[in-house]
Amino acid sequence: MEFNHKSVLLNECIENLNIENGKIFVDGTLGGAGHSYEILKALNGTGKLIGIDRDKDALKVANERLKEFKNFYAIHDNHTNILNILNNLSINGVDGILLDLGVSSYQLDEASRGFSYMKDAPLDMRMNREDKLSAFNVVNEYEEERLVKIFFEYGEERYSKSIAKKIIEKRQKKYIETTFELVDVIKQAMPKKALSEKQHPAKRVFQAIRIEVNEELSRLKQGVKDCILALNNGGRLAIITFHSLEDKIVKHTYEEMMGKCICPKDFPICVCNFKSYGKIVNKKPIISNEEELKENPRARSAKLRVFERIVK
């Protein structure tokens, strides 16, 4: 198994996590272990790093790549369960958490996983292969209105209605079973002018289905909140997003957790009882420099936002 993955914004993540000897960190999206490797190097044999991933393939590779480190612990789970995971490990708080959201390069490149519209494979898209819901279920079992909603909200697909209608029409004759079959259906539902655009016509729909299958957005807001609550005083949460929907949720959740008094300015004391859990470190997201973009074009849409926990 070859799990190739170039870690995005690697130096920026390590710098913003403020890694110190003896501290406890979490890589909530272990993936190819690139970020984890650098965190462990910075810990210099002290402290702990807990690596979490839904994909057992990723965990196998990470365990092999990080076998030289005795302070690494791998967990098969979802980072949105961070509080339960730490509780089961008898850890009351951590000093830094990293989340690199979205699909990994390995998952895209491995045809059998069914994430890519460029490679023919059974419709799957599950990050955790033990989950019951797959892309096949979404495409072949969801009602038309629900498909329209998913394509529009998660994929921002302007031809959501016609694509959903075409899917219903096709699956009445036979199941849509492979990625290429789905790509053909999508193309048939779109006008010619859309097919000639630079972006692949199936990109937005595939993104939407993947998000639905893996509950990437529905659990994100609470997951971000729980990560902040899991931090010790001064601990930092660093999140990399790859599309506007994720970034918007992270940004707004950070703002909510930072808190803001809404009392009139002439009130002598605060009576709105707002609570602040910390501060936003970077008001504008950190993005990749030109050097990184030359080496890794997939980093073009990456945005890093950092939150620091402050316990009062």
Secondary structure, 3 states (H helix, E strand, C coil): CCCCCCCCCHHHHHHHCCCCCCCEEEECCCCCCHHHHHHHHHHCCCCEEEEEECCHHHHHHHHHHCCCCCCEEEEECCHHHHHHHHHHCCCCCEEEEEEECCCCHHHHHCHHHCCCCCCCCECCCCCCCCCCCCHHHHHHHCCHHHHHHHHHHHHCCCCHHHHHHHHHHHHCCCCCCEHHHHHHHHHHHCCHHHHCCCCCCCHHHHHHHHHHHHCCCCCHHHHHHHHHHCEEEEEEEEEEECCHHHHHHHHHHHHHHHCCCCCCCCCCCCCCCCCCCEEECCCCCECCCHHHHHHCHHHHHCEEEEEEECCC
